[in-house]
Amino acid sequence: MFSTDQFQFNKQTRTLLGYSRDLKLVQRFPEKLEVRSAHTGKIAVFEQDRELAIANEFWDGEQCVYRSKDTDTRLVLFPY
């Protein structure tokens, strides 16, 4: 499980930005990530946004966008 403190947050786009290298992920882009809010303690499960990936021809490993049913915040993960 990860904490929101491990990501940069863009208030305008409501997006968490992170790097798989900094998170020490074994799999660069896992299917889902659990993130606990450092402020509220609530846990959100983010899953890969497959529809957006298909619409953008899968980004060729440049990034992976995740969405959550629990929050309107997106999570974008970069490999490096």
Secondary structure as UniProt FT lines:
FT   STRAND          2..3
FT   HELIX           4..6
FT   STRAND          8..10
FT   TURN            11..14
FT   STRAND          15..19
FT   TURN            20..24
FT   STRAND          32..36
FT   TURN            38..40
FT   STRAND          43..48
FT   HELIX           50..55
FT   HELIX           57..61
FT   STRAND          64..68
FT   STRAND          74..78
//
